[in-house]
Amino acid sequence: MTHNNKEYPHTYPIIITPTLYQEVQEEITKQLDVVFQNMQIPKGVAQQTAQTLQQLHKDKIEFHNQQYDTLTKEYKETTKMLDNLYLDKLKSRITDSDYDKFYTRLRDQQVDVDIQLSKLQEAEDNYYITPQYVITLADKAYELFKSSEVEEKRQLIKLVLSNLELKDKNLVYNVQKPFDSIVEYNDRQEWCAR
């Protein structure tokens, strides 16, 4: 296999033998092993994080219920106003043009409440998926990387790392958010309780 880099015209073709290819691949794998080992969360920290998440969950439930109750109350009030508006129209207490104007305004309010309820539900769904997913993945990343086939390793690398380059046998990369914070804390060994 020959590689000639057109970006650098003064470089020479390199003959990559199967042995050299294997050596480079093994070196890259070792470096990736270190990255995924550094993502592991110490057990005490994982337990502390779980306790914090439990407390946050209680607060989230209270907030969610308050928001939901407020929005559903507003929706019911708007529905009642629409019903009364329709009755006023039937009894000729209101002109057709006023009816149309008020109807449009009230329906817009209902649509707005529907959108807010939808966003509240989306936030609810993401709340349950995201934190647990990140913690689990970070904690098991090394184990997953070691036991995976090539395609699964590629997917894991793509999820966690970006801008990968090989410079003088050293792998250079950026760690994607939120995994970057975990790696940074492990590099600085800042997982102690505060």
C-alpha positions as MATLAB code, in Angstrom:
seq = 'MTHNNKEYPHTYPIIITPTLYQEVQEEITKQLDVVFQNMQIPKGVAQQTAQTLQQLHKDKIEFHNQQYDTLTKEYKETTKMLDNLYLDKLKSRITDSDYDKFYTRLRDQQVDVDIQLSKLQEAEDNYYITPQYVITLADKAYELFKSSEVEEKRQLIKLVLSNLELKDKNLVYNVQKPFDSIVEYNDRQEWCAR';
ca = [
       0.000    0.000    0.000;
       1.471    3.370   -0.986;
       0.477    6.705    0.473;
       1.415    9.976   -1.208;
       0.143   13.107    0.506;
      -0.697   15.755   -2.116;
      -1.178   18.335    0.615;
       2.561   18.308    1.250;
       4.345   18.144   -2.111;
       7.777   17.537   -0.559;
       6.786   14.369    1.218;
       7.742   11.039   -0.231;
       5.575    8.039   -0.884;
       5.467    5.727    2.089;
       5.288    2.003    1.725;
       2.997    0.735    4.465;
       3.703   -2.901    5.045;
       1.208   -5.125    6.822;
       3.579   -5.213    9.815;
       3.843   -1.416    9.981;
       0.076   -1.104    9.583;
      -0.428   -3.576   12.445;
       2.033   -1.682   14.672;
       0.316    1.659   14.039;
      -3.104    0.138   14.631;
      -1.956   -1.411   17.923;
      -0.461    1.907   19.066;
      -3.679    3.783   18.257;
      -5.721    1.143   20.085;
      -3.502    1.492   23.171;
      -3.993    5.253   23.157;
      -7.752    4.870   22.754;
      -7.750    2.375   25.645;
      -6.299    5.109   27.861;
      -8.961    7.605   26.771;
     -11.786    5.222   27.620;
     -10.141    4.162   30.893;
     -10.039    7.847   31.860;
     -13.787    8.087   31.408;
     -14.524    5.667   34.221;
     -16.177    7.317   37.181;
     -14.875    6.252   40.599;
     -17.434    4.155   42.514;
     -17.822    6.646   45.380;
     -18.421    9.445   42.925;
     -20.945    7.358   40.996;
     -22.850    6.717   44.244;
     -22.699   10.387   45.225;
     -23.910   11.337   41.750;
     -26.792    8.876   42.068;
     -27.807   10.439   45.400;
     -27.636   13.929   43.908;
     -29.732   12.789   40.959;
     -32.332   11.374   43.354;
     -32.662   14.734   45.115;
     -32.798   16.577   41.802;
     -35.448   14.128   40.680;
     -37.681   15.055   43.609;
     -37.291   18.741   42.756;
     -37.944   18.010   39.087;
     -41.172   16.172   39.881;
     -42.417   19.136   41.891;
     -41.476   21.607   39.139;
     -42.986   19.428   36.403;
     -46.250   18.995   38.290;
     -46.521   22.744   38.937;
     -45.912   23.565   35.281;
     -48.283   20.867   34.091;
     -51.047   21.993   36.452;
     -50.640   25.646   35.422;
     -50.717   24.826   31.713;
     -53.674   22.439   31.903;
     -55.602   24.986   33.995;
     -54.902   27.646   31.371;
     -56.002   25.279   28.601;
     -59.259   24.442   30.393;
     -59.983   28.129   31.014;
     -59.405   28.907   27.342;
     -61.658   26.019   26.329;
     -64.386   27.341   28.619;
     -63.980   30.806   27.118;
     -64.319   29.306   23.625;
     -67.488   27.503   24.688;
     -68.945   30.721   26.104;
     -67.907   32.609   22.996;
     -69.747   30.114   20.840;
     -72.871   30.382   22.990;
     -72.701   34.178   22.696;
     -72.541   33.831   18.938;
     -75.527   31.468   18.879;
     -77.551   33.920   21.006;
     -76.488   36.806   18.757;
     -74.757   38.592   21.637;
     -71.651   38.999   19.522;
     -71.081   39.855   15.869;
     -69.545   37.372   13.470;
     -66.437   39.516   13.031;
     -65.953   39.804   16.822;
     -66.531   36.090   17.160;
     -63.876   35.371   14.520;
     -61.411   37.759   16.153;
     -61.883   36.329   19.673;
     -62.002   32.759   18.403;
     -58.680   33.182   16.594;
     -57.066   34.761   19.644;
     -58.298   32.003   21.986;
     -57.290   29.224   19.585;
     -53.812   30.780   19.320;
     -53.615   30.694   23.120;
     -54.570   27.008   23.099;
     -51.967   26.239   20.442;
     -49.359   28.070   22.525;
     -50.318   26.030   25.603;
     -50.165   22.829   23.520;
     -46.640   23.755   22.404;
     -45.591   24.450   25.991;
     -47.073   21.122   27.123;
     -45.232   19.364   24.301;
     -41.932   20.996   25.314;
     -42.573   20.054   28.920;
     -43.105   16.425   27.866;
     -39.983   16.492   25.674;
     -37.938   17.815   28.595;
     -39.446   15.067   30.748;
     -38.441   12.385   28.247;
     -34.911   13.766   27.870;
     -34.543   14.039   31.629;
     -34.925   10.308   32.023;
     -32.715    9.372   29.091;
     -29.763   11.771   29.084;
     -28.188   11.742   32.586;
     -28.466    8.005   33.080;
     -27.194    7.348   29.557;
     -24.123    9.570   30.000;
     -23.230    8.141   33.409;
     -23.678    4.553   32.255;
     -21.755    5.077   29.038;
     -18.910    6.918   30.736;
     -18.638    4.286   33.442;
     -18.671    1.363   30.997;
     -16.862    2.996   28.038;
     -13.580    1.169   28.569;
     -15.282   -2.183   29.030;
     -17.404   -1.576   25.918;
     -14.405   -0.480   23.877;
     -12.320   -3.515   24.852;
     -15.089   -6.029   24.146;
     -16.512   -4.508   20.948;
     -15.962   -5.384   17.331;
     -14.397   -2.843   14.966;
     -17.684   -1.237   13.873;
     -18.933   -0.794   17.448;
     -15.557    0.702   18.397;
     -15.893    3.182   15.535;
     -19.348    4.192   16.745;
     -18.123    4.624   20.313;
     -15.140    6.675   19.138;
     -17.412    8.843   16.989;
     -19.769    9.421   19.924;
     -17.033   10.350   22.392;
     -14.214   11.849   20.299;
     -13.888   14.286   17.417;
     -11.154   15.711   15.173;
      -8.937   12.648   15.424;
      -5.474   13.006   13.911;
      -2.308   10.970   14.071;
       0.811   13.079   14.668;
       4.118   11.269   15.084;
       2.460    8.103   16.385;
       0.405   10.142   18.843;
      -3.344   10.316   18.577;
      -4.646   13.883   18.839;
      -8.383   14.401   19.452;
     -11.084   16.431   21.147;
     -13.412   14.806   23.652;
     -17.100   15.534   22.960;
     -19.328   17.126   25.586;
     -20.316   16.001   28.215;
     -17.582   13.346   28.261;
     -14.885   16.029   28.168;
     -15.704   17.056   31.739;
     -15.417   13.493   32.969;
     -12.024   12.995   31.302;
     -10.841   16.392   32.554;
     -11.840   15.565   36.139;
     -10.091   12.213   35.935;
      -6.961   13.848   34.493;
      -6.900   16.306   37.409;
      -8.145   13.716   39.924;
     -10.831   16.096   41.197;
     -13.464   13.510   42.016;
     -13.164   14.116   45.738;
     -16.273   15.075   47.722;
     -16.847   18.799   48.267;
];
